[in-house]
Amino acid sequence: MNILGWTIMVAFGSNAAI
């Protein structure tokens, strides 16, 4: 698991949550 992929996943999750 690379940091880039993890960051993108977190960013998408935050966008969906908002």
Residue, then its C-alpha position, 0 to 999 in steps of 0.5 A: m500500500n503506497i502513501l499516494g493511494w492511501t491519500i487518494m482514498v482518504a481524500f475521496g472518503s472526506n469528499a463523500a462524507i462532506 
